Amino acid sequence: MPRQSISVVQVADPAAAAALVADEIAQLALAQRRGGSALVLGLATGRTTTAVYEALAERVLARSLELEGAIAFNLDEYCGLSASDPRSFAAWMRERFFDRVGWPGERTRIPSGLAGEDCERHCADYEASIRAAGGLDLQLLGIGRNGHIGFNEPGSARDSRTRRVRLGPETIEDAARDFGSAEAVPRFAITIGVATILDARRVRLLAFGEKKRAALERALHGEISSDCPASFLREHADLRVYADAAALGQSLPRKASV
Ligand code: F6R
């Protein structure tokens, strides 16, 4: 059922949101360790989340965050790119975070862009490994201009799971800057599903800048439907949105904490 109120936190800038998210992750990691279990994080790539990895790396290096035993599952990867391709999300994560904090490869999972004919099995295995790890304690998300979360493009079902998807025109256009041209952007990707995201125990969605305003407005106040996959997040019991004034625009927080 849709929640009565959404926790929307207006922040000054991405660094302010990153500090709050990184502090929450540090507290969760500590609580999990004290409880004898490992933290399981769902991670996103992209400009929105870059500051979060900065903040997390700072905390690891300052020893206020201990990731030993923790497991990360990334949301998505482009089909056709190997993990060593500098344009892959795998390389992006290694460069900005995993290598900096020495988080070993066997505990940082990301869908393979080279699953090819085995794609269906690979996706089922990815879902199974999230379940085997005990499920995601916290899923970090950005939002696409078309309302996507992960690469769950408009049309993605509420009950969708990890699968191969065709990327929409806005997503290709936005990725063009990372590939040199729109033509060079892969047309397909593997993404975890909407249902996989909703299964996470906590969801933290970040959105900054005017370009995200319309998508965030639909996600927070529009109809809950596949037309805007991020709108399904309103059915989650522990969703928190961190956004700046430009992204919030008309959709001023109904329940702001900062
Ligand atoms: C990235 C991902 C995407 C991005 C979204 C926002 O792994 O799954 O959903 O979070 O496209 O991208 P940026 O942050 O670059 O605007």
Residues whose N, C-alpha, C, O or C-beta is under 5 A from the ligand:
A	BS01	F6R	A44 T45 G46 R47 T48 T49 L75 D76 L141 G142 I143 G144 H148 I149 G150 F151
